[in-house]
Amino acid sequence: MRLDKFLKISRLIKRRTLAKEIADQGRISINGSKSKASSDVSVGDELMIQFGQKVLTIEVKSLRENVKKDEAATLYDIKKEEPVNK
């Protein structure tokens, strides 16, 4: 599944276009390497996403095409959340 689509379906980022912009700015990495919006996401991958002043590290648990709002958080586990180091 594409990175931007996963971020939208999991509701980590509300819109797919916003997910694409963040990826194009180099603020998302998959397993330690910078990623584009079109990068493939697999179960078990570790994503690091920089949101403003914090960095969120998650592990992908499952990939599904359609998810209800209540079940979106079951697609990933949050590993750590920390402030951006300056």
MARBA-3410 file (N, C-alpha, C, O; in Angstrom, 1 decimal):
86
0.9,-1.2,0.0,0.0,0.0,0.0,0.9,1.2,0.0,1.9,1.3,0.6 ~ 0.5,2.3,-0.7,1.2,3.5,-0.8,1.3,4.2,0.6,0.3,4.1,1.4 ~ 2.4,4.9,0.9,2.5,5.5,2.1,1.5,6.6,2.4,0.9,6.6,3.5 ~ 1.2,7.4,1.4,0.2,8.5,1.6,-1.2,7.9,1.9,-2.0,8.4,2.7 ~ -1.5,6.8,1.2,-2.8,6.2,1.4,-2.9,5.6,2.8,-4.0,5.7,3.5
-1.9,4.9,3.3,-1.8,4.3,4.6,-2.0,5.4,5.7,-2.8,5.2,6.6 ~ -1.4,6.5,5.5,-1.5,7.6,6.5,-2.9,8.2,6.6,-3.4,8.5,7.7 ~ -3.5,8.2,5.4,-4.9,8.7,5.4,-5.9,7.7,6.0,-6.7,8.1,6.9 ~ -5.8,6.4,5.6,-6.7,5.4,6.1,-6.5,5.2,7.6,-7.5,5.0,8.3 ~ -5.3,5.3,8.1,-5.0,5.1,9.5,-5.3,6.3,10.3,-5.3,6.3,11.6
-5.7,7.4,9.6,-6.1,8.7,10.2,-4.9,9.3,11.0,-5.2,10.1,12.0 ~ -3.7,9.0,10.7,-2.5,9.7,11.3,-2.5,11.1,10.7,-2.1,12.1,11.3 ~ -2.8,11.2,9.4,-2.9,12.5,8.7,-4.3,12.5,8.0,-4.6,11.5,7.3 ~ -5.0,13.6,8.1,-6.4,13.7,7.7,-6.6,13.6,6.2,-7.5,12.9,5.7 ~ -5.7,14.2,5.4,-5.9,14.2,4.0,-4.7,13.6,3.2,-3.6,13.8,3.6
-5.0,12.9,2.1,-3.9,12.3,1.4,-3.0,13.3,0.8,-1.8,13.0,0.7 ~ -3.5,14.4,0.3,-2.7,15.4,-0.3,-1.7,16.0,0.8,-0.6,16.3,0.5 ~ -2.2,16.1,2.0,-1.3,16.6,3.1,-0.2,15.6,3.4,0.9,15.9,3.6 ~ -0.6,14.3,3.4,0.4,13.2,3.6,1.5,13.3,2.5,2.6,13.1,2.8 ~ 1.0,13.5,1.3,2.0,13.6,0.1,2.9,14.8,0.3,4.1,14.6,0.1
2.4,15.9,0.7,3.3,17.1,1.0,4.3,16.8,2.1,5.5,17.2,1.9 ~ 3.9,16.2,3.2,4.8,16.0,4.3,5.9,15.0,3.8,7.1,15.2,4.1 ~ 5.5,14.0,3.0,6.5,13.0,2.5,7.5,13.7,1.6,8.7,13.4,1.6 ~ 7.0,14.5,0.7,7.8,15.2,-0.3,8.8,16.2,0.4,9.9,16.5,-0.1 ~ 8.5,16.6,1.6,9.4,17.5,2.4,10.4,16.7,3.1,11.3,17.3,3.8
10.4,15.4,3.0,11.4,14.5,3.7,11.2,14.3,5.2,12.1,14.1,5.9 ~ 9.9,14.5,5.6,9.6,14.4,7.1,9.1,13.0,7.5,8.7,12.8,8.6 ~ 9.1,12.1,6.5,8.7,10.7,6.9,9.8,9.7,6.4,10.3,9.8,5.3 ~ 10.1,8.8,7.3,11.0,7.7,6.9,10.4,6.4,7.2,9.7,6.2,8.2 ~ 10.7,5.4,6.4,10.3,4.0,6.6,11.6,3.2,6.8,12.5,3.2,6.0
11.6,2.6,8.0,12.7,1.7,8.4,14.1,2.5,8.3,15.1,1.9,7.9 ~ 14.0,3.8,8.6,15.3,4.6,8.7,15.7,5.3,7.4,16.6,6.0,7.4 ~ 14.9,5.1,6.3,15.3,5.8,5.0,14.2,6.7,4.6,13.0,6.4,4.7 ~ 14.6,7.9,4.1,13.6,8.9,3.7,12.7,8.3,2.7,13.1,7.5,1.8 ~ 11.4,8.7,2.7,10.4,8.0,1.8,9.6,9.1,1.1,9.4,10.2,1.5
9.1,8.7,-0.1,8.2,9.5,-0.9,6.8,9.0,-0.6,6.6,7.9,0.0 ~ 5.8,9.8,-1.1,4.4,9.4,-0.9,4.1,8.1,-1.6,3.2,7.4,-1.2 ~ 4.8,7.8,-2.7,4.5,6.6,-3.4,5.2,5.3,-2.9,5.1,4.2,-3.4 ~ 6.0,5.5,-1.8,6.7,4.3,-1.3,5.8,3.3,-0.7,4.7,3.6,-0.2 ~ 6.2,2.0,-0.8,5.3,0.9,-0.3,5.5,0.8,1.2,6.6,0.8,1.7
4.4,0.5,1.8,4.4,0.3,3.3,3.9,-1.2,3.4,3.0,-1.6,2.8 ~ 4.7,-1.9,4.3,4.4,-3.3,4.6,4.1,-3.5,6.0,4.5,-2.7,6.9 ~ 3.5,-4.6,6.4,3.3,-5.0,7.8,4.6,-5.2,8.4,5.5,-5.9,7.9 ~ 4.8,-4.6,9.6,6.1,-4.7,10.3,7.0,-3.5,10.1,8.0,-3.4,10.8 ~ 6.7,-2.6,9.1,7.6,-1.5,8.9,7.5,-0.5,10.0,6.5,-0.4,10.7
8.6,0.2,10.2,8.6,1.3,11.3,8.6,2.6,10.6,9.5,2.9,9.8 ~ 7.6,3.5,10.9,7.5,4.8,10.3,7.9,5.8,11.3,7.5,5.8,12.4 ~ 8.7,6.8,10.9,9.0,8.0,11.7,8.4,9.2,11.0,8.8,9.5,9.9 ~ 7.5,9.9,11.7,6.8,11.0,11.1,7.1,12.2,11.9,6.8,12.2,13.1 ~ 7.5,13.3,11.3,7.8,14.5,12.0,6.6,15.5,11.8,6.3,15.9,10.7
5.9,15.7,12.9,4.8,16.6,13.0,5.2,17.9,13.7,5.4,17.8,14.9 ~ 5.4,19.0,13.0,5.8,20.2,13.7,6.9,20.1,14.7,8.1,19.9,14.3 ~ 6.6,20.1,16.0,7.6,20.0,17.1,7.7,18.6,17.7,8.3,18.5,18.8 ~ 7.1,17.6,17.1,7.3,16.2,17.7,7.5,15.2,16.6,7.2,15.4,15.4 ~ 8.2,14.1,17.0,8.4,13.0,16.1,7.7,11.8,16.6,7.8,11.4,17.8
6.9,11.2,15.7,6.1,10.0,16.1,6.7,8.8,15.4,6.8,8.8,14.2 ~ 7.0,7.7,16.2,7.5,6.5,15.6,6.4,5.4,15.8,6.0,5.2,16.9 ~ 6.0,4.8,14.7,4.9,3.8,14.8,5.4,2.5,14.1,6.3,2.5,13.2 ~ 4.8,1.4,14.4,5.0,0.2,13.7,3.7,-0.2,13.0,2.6,-0.2,13.6 ~ 3.7,-0.6,11.7,2.5,-0.9,10.9,2.1,-2.3,11.4,2.9,-3.3,11.3
0.9,-2.5,11.8,0.3,-3.8,12.3,-0.5,-4.5,11.2,-0.4,-5.7,11.1 ~ -1.3,-3.7,10.4,-2.0,-4.4,9.3,-2.3,-3.3,8.3,-2.3,-2.1,8.5 ~ -2.7,-3.8,7.1,-3.0,-3.0,6.0,-4.4,-3.4,5.5,-4.7,-4.5,5.2 ~ -5.3,-2.4,5.4,-6.7,-2.7,4.9,-7.1,-1.5,4.1,-6.6,-0.3,4.3 ~ -7.9,-1.8,3.1,-8.4,-0.7,2.2,-9.4,0.2,2.8,-9.4,1.4,2.6
-10.3,-0.3,3.6,-11.3,0.5,4.3,-11.4,0.2,5.8,-11.4,-1.0,6.2 ~ -11.4,1.2,6.6,-11.4,1.1,8.0,-12.4,2.1,8.6,-12.4,3.3,8.2 ~ -13.2,1.7,9.6,-14.0,2.6,10.3,-13.2,3.5,11.2,-12.1,3.1,11.6 ~ -13.7,4.6,11.5,-13.0,5.6,12.4,-12.5,4.9,13.7,-11.4,5.2,14.1 ~ -13.4,4.2,14.3,-13.1,3.5,15.6,-11.9,2.5,15.5,-11.2,2.3,16.5
-11.8,1.9,14.3,-10.8,0.8,14.1,-9.5,1.3,13.5,-8.6,0.5,13.4 ~ -9.4,2.6,13.2,-8.2,3.1,12.5,-6.9,2.9,13.3,-5.9,2.6,12.8 ~ -7.0,3.1,14.6,-5.8,3.0,15.5,-5.3,1.5,15.6,-4.2,1.3,16.1 ~ -6.1,0.5,15.1,-5.7,-0.9,15.2,-4.7,-1.2,14.1,-4.1,-2.2,14.0 ~ -4.5,-0.3,13.1,-3.6,-0.5,12.0,-2.1,-0.3,12.4,-1.2,-0.7,11.6
-1.9,0.3,13.5,-0.5,0.7,13.9,-0.4,0.7,15.4,-1.3,0.8,16.2 ~ 0.9,0.5,15.9,1.2,0.7,17.3,2.2,1.9,17.4,3.2,2.0,16.7 ~ 2.0,2.7,18.4,2.9,3.8,18.6,4.0,3.3,19.5,3.9,2.8,20.6 ~ 5.2,3.4,18.9,6.4,3.0,19.6,7.0,4.1,20.6,7.3,3.8,21.7 ~ 7.1,5.3,20.0,7.5,6.4,20.9,7.1,7.8,20.2,6.8,7.9,19.0
7.0,8.7,21.1,6.6,10.1,20.7,7.5,11.0,21.5,7.5,11.0,22.7 ~ 8.3,11.8,20.7,9.3,12.7,21.4,9.4,14.0,20.7,9.0,14.1,19.5 ~ 9.8,15.0,21.4,10.0,16.4,20.8,11.1,16.4,19.8,12.0,15.6,19.9 ~ 11.0,17.3,18.8,12.1,17.4,17.8,13.3,17.9,18.5,13.3,18.9,19.3 ~ 14.5,17.3,18.2,15.8,17.7,18.7,16.3,18.8,17.9,16.3,18.8,16.7
16.7,19.9,18.5,17.2,21.1,17.8,18.6,21.3,18.1,19.2,22.2,17.6
END
